[in-house]
Amino acid sequence: MGSFLKEFLVELVGEVVLKVIACLTVGGLALAFVWGWERSPLVTGGIGGALLAFLGYGGWELVRPARPGRLGRLAGVAAATFAVAALFVAYAWSCRCS
């Protein structure tokens, strides 16, 4: 019974921590976007577009067939960034932060 309770509490705390981080990240990005848009819409749109392109490249790297040889650093970073962003979006979608 003790190990079950310990495992349950660890999972609960881990999920709460991930949800809080995801909600804070999404909220911070939204605030940064609004602040940037007030300063310079052109620069904000350019940075947002570059970030979306980088995340798209990371998603493409995750689903494309593997090539023999070493994965490039940029491709690895883009794929990891996409995976973390997808995890954060999944948690933020379900956390009902307002």
Z-matrix of the N, CA and C atoms (Angstrom, degrees):
N
C 1 1.443
C 2 1.529 1 111.13
N 3 1.325 2 116.63 1 -38.70
C 4 1.457 3 120.96 2 -178.45
C 5 1.519 4 112.54 3 -64.36
N 6 1.344 5 117.55 4 -40.63
C 7 1.468 6 120.26 5 -179.90
C 8 1.530 7 110.88 6 -68.88
N 9 1.332 8 116.50 7 -35.93
C 10 1.465 9 120.35 8 176.94
C 11 1.526 10 110.46 9 -62.79
N 12 1.327 11 116.37 10 -44.56
C 13 1.458 12 120.74 11 -179.39
C 14 1.525 13 110.87 12 -65.62
N 15 1.323 14 116.09 13 -40.97
C 16 1.468 15 120.31 14 178.76
C 17 1.526 16 110.49 15 -63.07
N 18 1.339 17 117.18 16 -45.59
C 19 1.465 18 121.10 17 179.07
C 20 1.522 19 111.29 18 -63.31
N 21 1.318 20 117.02 19 -41.20
C 22 1.455 21 121.56 20 178.57
C 23 1.527 22 111.35 21 -61.43
N 24 1.329 23 116.97 22 -45.13
C 25 1.459 24 120.83 23 -179.23
C 26 1.526 25 111.42 24 -66.69
N 27 1.330 26 117.64 25 -39.35
C 28 1.463 27 120.94 26 178.53
C 29 1.524 28 110.29 27 -63.83
N 30 1.327 29 117.39 28 -43.63
C 31 1.469 30 120.77 29 177.63
C 32 1.526 31 110.96 30 -64.20
N 33 1.311 32 116.97 31 -42.03
C 34 1.458 33 121.02 32 -179.14
C 35 1.529 34 110.68 33 -63.86
N 36 1.314 35 117.00 34 -47.50
C 37 1.465 36 120.59 35 -179.77
C 38 1.525 37 110.14 36 -64.59
N 39 1.333 38 117.24 37 -41.88
C 40 1.460 39 120.41 38 178.88
C 41 1.515 40 112.40 39 -60.86
N 42 1.316 41 116.27 40 -43.05
C 43 1.464 42 119.50 41 179.89
C 44 1.522 43 111.63 42 -68.17
N 45 1.307 44 117.13 43 -38.98
C 46 1.464 45 120.55 44 178.10
C 47 1.527 46 110.07 45 -63.51
N 48 1.338 47 116.62 46 -43.70
C 49 1.462 48 120.22 47 179.45
C 50 1.531 49 110.26 48 -61.95
N 51 1.333 50 117.81 49 -45.22
C 52 1.463 51 120.82 50 178.77
C 53 1.526 52 111.53 51 -62.35
N 54 1.308 53 117.66 52 -41.33
C 55 1.469 54 119.89 53 179.76
C 56 1.522 55 111.19 54 -65.72
N 57 1.324 56 117.23 55 -40.81
C 58 1.460 57 119.96 56 179.16
C 59 1.525 58 110.36 57 -64.86
N 60 1.328 59 116.81 58 -44.53
C 61 1.469 60 120.27 59 178.73
C 62 1.524 61 110.36 60 -62.23
N 63 1.330 62 117.28 61 -43.73
C 64 1.458 63 120.72 62 -179.71
C 65 1.522 64 111.31 63 -63.43
N 66 1.323 65 117.24 64 -44.76
C 67 1.475 66 120.20 65 -179.87
C 68 1.521 67 111.10 66 -64.95
N 69 1.333 68 117.07 67 -42.49
C 70 1.460 69 119.88 68 178.53
C 71 1.522 70 111.57 69 -65.23
N 72 1.318 71 117.27 70 -37.64
C 73 1.459 72 120.95 71 179.02
C 74 1.524 73 110.99 72 -65.54
N 75 1.319 74 116.89 73 -47.08
C 76 1.462 75 120.65 74 179.56
C 77 1.533 76 109.99 75 -63.66
N 78 1.326 77 117.01 76 -43.19
C 79 1.459 78 120.17 77 178.24
C 80 1.526 79 112.24 78 -64.17
N 81 1.330 80 116.51 79 -41.06
C 82 1.463 81 120.47 80 177.81
C 83 1.510 82 112.49 81 -64.25
N 84 1.335 83 116.26 82 -40.88
C 85 1.467 84 119.59 83 177.39
C 86 1.524 85 111.34 84 -64.97
N 87 1.326 86 116.63 85 -38.56
C 88 1.467 87 119.63 86 178.27
C 89 1.529 88 110.86 87 -65.62
N 90 1.323 89 116.81 88 -43.29
C 91 1.459 90 119.91 89 177.92
C 92 1.527 91 111.47 90 -64.68
N 93 1.331 92 117.15 91 -40.68
C 94 1.467 93 120.62 92 178.43
C 95 1.527 94 110.59 93 -63.50
N 96 1.331 95 116.74 94 -38.93
C 97 1.460 96 120.28 95 178.53
C 98 1.525 97 110.90 96 -64.35
N 99 1.336 98 116.82 97 -46.35
C 100 1.466 99 120.38 98 -179.73
C 101 1.522 100 110.37 99 -63.41
N 102 1.332 101 117.55 100 -44.52
C 103 1.456 102 121.34 101 179.24
C 104 1.526 103 110.50 102 -61.97
N 105 1.339 104 116.88 103 -44.95
C 106 1.458 105 120.55 104 179.50
C 107 1.516 106 112.58 105 -65.54
N 108 1.329 107 116.36 106 -37.85
C 109 1.466 108 120.18 107 -179.79
C 110 1.527 109 110.66 108 -64.33
N 111 1.328 110 116.74 109 -36.07
C 112 1.464 111 119.90 110 177.50
C 113 1.525 112 111.19 111 -67.55
N 114 1.317 113 117.61 112 -32.64
C 115 1.463 114 121.92 113 -179.34
C 116 1.521 115 111.71 114 -78.86
N 117 1.353 116 115.86 115 -54.52
C 118 1.462 117 120.31 116 -177.36
C 119 1.529 118 109.63 117 -155.48
N 120 1.324 119 117.33 118 102.56
C 121 1.463 120 119.63 119 -179.93
C 122 1.529 121 113.21 120 -61.15
N 123 1.322 122 117.50 121 -34.67
C 124 1.462 123 120.20 122 -178.41
C 125 1.523 124 111.74 123 -65.52
N 126 1.315 125 116.89 124 -47.03
C 127 1.465 126 120.58 125 179.88
C 128 1.527 127 110.51 126 -66.87
N 129 1.321 128 117.06 127 -41.83
C 130 1.459 129 120.98 128 179.35
C 131 1.523 130 110.99 129 -62.10
N 132 1.318 131 116.75 130 -43.86
C 133 1.466 132 119.92 131 177.27
C 134 1.516 133 112.09 132 -64.84
N 135 1.315 134 116.88 133 -38.32
C 136 1.465 135 120.13 134 178.20
C 137 1.517 136 112.43 135 -65.46
N 138 1.323 137 116.69 136 -43.96
C 139 1.470 138 120.24 137 178.41
C 140 1.523 139 110.41 138 -66.50
N 141 1.332 140 116.87 139 -41.08
C 142 1.460 141 120.07 140 177.41
C 143 1.518 142 112.08 141 -62.62
N 144 1.331 143 116.29 142 -41.92
C 145 1.466 144 120.17 143 177.37
C 146 1.514 145 112.18 144 -64.82
N 147 1.335 146 116.72 145 -40.25
C 148 1.464 147 120.06 146 178.44
C 149 1.528 148 110.73 147 -65.46
N 150 1.329 149 116.97 148 -39.31
C 151 1.463 150 120.44 149 177.63
C 152 1.525 151 111.03 150 -64.86
N 153 1.324 152 117.04 151 -42.54
C 154 1.469 153 120.02 152 177.51
C 155 1.528 154 111.62 153 -64.52
N 156 1.323 155 117.47 154 -38.91
C 157 1.463 156 120.35 155 177.37
C 158 1.525 157 110.56 156 -64.80
N 159 1.337 158 117.24 157 -41.25
C 160 1.464 159 121.55 158 178.90
C 161 1.529 160 110.73 159 -63.84
N 162 1.342 161 116.96 160 -43.28
C 163 1.461 162 120.27 161 177.69
C 164 1.526 163 111.42 162 -66.46
N 165 1.335 164 117.06 163 -37.62
C 166 1.464 165 120.63 164 176.42
C 167 1.518 166 111.59 165 -63.50
N 168 1.322 167 116.95 166 -40.86
C 169 1.457 168 121.42 167 176.68
C 170 1.528 169 110.26 168 -62.74
N 171 1.328 170 117.19 169 -40.66
C 172 1.461 171 120.68 170 177.81
C 173 1.517 172 112.14 171 -64.32
N 174 1.334 173 117.01 172 -41.47
C 175 1.462 174 120.01 173 176.52
C 176 1.512 175 111.87 174 -64.60
N 177 1.329 176 116.61 175 -38.53
C 178 1.459 177 120.48 176 178.16
C 179 1.531 178 110.48 177 -65.59
N 180 1.323 179 117.13 178 -39.21
C 181 1.463 180 120.94 179 178.40
C 182 1.526 181 111.58 180 -64.22
N 183 1.322 182 117.26 181 -31.03
C 184 1.460 183 119.83 182 -179.83
C 185 1.526 184 112.66 183 -73.88
N 186 1.328 185 117.90 184 -31.54
C 187 1.466 186 119.60 185 -174.27
C 188 1.525 187 114.28 186 -101.76
N 189 1.314 188 118.51 187 -12.21
C 190 1.463 189 118.84 188 -178.02
C 191 1.524 190 110.26 189 -75.88
N 192 1.326 191 117.21 190 155.98
C 193 1.468 192 120.12 191 179.67
C 194 1.529 193 110.95 192 -62.94
N 195 1.315 194 114.64 193 143.21
C 196 1.469 195 120.01 194 -178.38
C 197 1.526 196 110.62 195 -69.67
N 198 1.310 197 115.13 196 140.23
C 199 1.458 198 121.86 197 176.28
C 200 1.522 199 108.63 198 -104.16
N 201 1.316 200 116.93 199 148.77
C 202 1.459 201 117.30 200 174.04
C 203 1.532 202 109.24 201 -67.21
N 204 1.285 203 116.43 202 145.35
C 205 1.455 204 119.76 203 -178.57
C 206 1.507 205 111.03 204 111.01
N 207 1.291 206 115.29 205 -177.61
C 208 1.453 207 121.32 206 -175.42
C 209 1.523 208 111.74 207 -87.68
N 210 1.312 209 114.92 208 140.45
C 211 1.464 210 121.20 209 175.29
C 212 1.525 211 108.19 210 -73.77
N 213 1.320 212 117.20 211 133.17
C 214 1.457 213 120.81 212 -179.44
C 215 1.517 214 112.10 213 -66.50
N 216 1.311 215 115.99 214 158.16
C 217 1.469 216 120.46 215 -179.05
C 218 1.519 217 111.73 216 -63.47
N 219 1.325 218 116.93 217 -44.18
C 220 1.463 219 119.78 218 -179.67
C 221 1.524 220 110.56 219 -62.71
N 222 1.324 221 116.41 220 -42.10
C 223 1.464 222 119.99 221 179.10
C 224 1.524 223 110.68 222 -64.09
N 225 1.305 224 117.75 223 -40.88
C 226 1.461 225 121.23 224 179.12
C 227 1.518 226 112.20 225 -65.51
N 228 1.328 227 116.05 226 -43.11
C 229 1.467 228 120.13 227 178.86
C 230 1.529 229 110.17 228 -66.38
N 231 1.326 230 116.98 229 -41.20
C 232 1.465 231 120.17 230 179.59
C 233 1.525 232 110.79 231 -64.39
N 234 1.332 233 117.46 232 -41.96
C 235 1.462 234 120.76 233 179.57
C 236 1.528 235 110.71 234 -65.97
N 237 1.321 236 117.75 235 -42.09
C 238 1.460 237 120.62 236 178.56
C 239 1.526 238 110.90 237 -65.81
N 240 1.329 239 117.11 238 -40.44
C 241 1.460 240 121.15 239 178.75
C 242 1.531 241 110.54 240 -63.25
N 243 1.330 242 116.07 241 -41.59
C 244 1.459 243 119.85 242 178.18
C 245 1.529 244 110.39 243 -63.38
N 246 1.320 245 117.64 244 -43.42
C 247 1.464 246 121.08 245 -179.03
C 248 1.531 247 110.97 246 -63.16
N 249 1.326 248 117.31 247 -44.23
C 250 1.469 249 120.57 248 178.88
C 251 1.519 250 110.46 249 -65.94
N 252 1.334 251 117.24 250 -41.81
C 253 1.468 252 120.49 251 178.84
C 254 1.524 253 110.67 252 -63.56
N 255 1.322 254 117.67 253 -40.36
C 256 1.465 255 120.48 254 178.67
C 257 1.524 256 110.76 255 -64.76
N 258 1.328 257 117.30 256 -39.75
C 259 1.459 258 120.95 257 177.18
C 260 1.522 259 111.01 258 -64.03
N 261 1.336 260 116.63 259 -45.31
C 262 1.458 261 120.21 260 179.08
C 263 1.524 262 111.63 261 -63.09
N 264 1.316 263 117.59 262 -41.53
C 265 1.466 264 120.41 263 179.20
C 266 1.523 265 110.26 264 -64.53
N 267 1.332 266 117.51 265 -40.18
C 268 1.464 267 120.57 266 178.92
C 269 1.526 268 110.81 267 -63.00
N 270 1.325 269 117.45 268 -43.89
C 271 1.456 270 119.99 269 178.68
C 272 1.524 271 111.86 270 -70.38
N 273 1.323 272 117.52 271 -40.51
C 274 1.464 273 120.12 272 -179.35
C 275 1.526 274 110.65 273 -66.58
N 276 1.330 275 117.04 274 -32.98
C 277 1.459 276 121.71 275 179.61
C 278 1.530 277 110.16 276 -63.60
N 279 1.344 278 116.25 277 -34.33
C 280 1.462 279 119.23 278 -175.26
C 281 1.523 280 113.96 279 -97.37
N 282 1.350 281 118.27 280 -2.69
C 283 1.468 282 118.45 281 -172.52
C 284 1.524 283 113.20 282 -87.66
N 285 1.292 284 118.51 283 -11.73
C 286 1.458 285 122.37 284 178.26
C 287 1.532 286 111.69 285 54.26
N 288 1.335 287 116.08 286 44.58
C 289 1.469 288 119.00 287 176.23
C 290 1.524 289 108.94 288 -79.06
N 291 1.307 290 116.01 289 141.95
C 292 1.457 291 118.71 290 178.91
C 293 1.509 292 110.69 291 -142.78
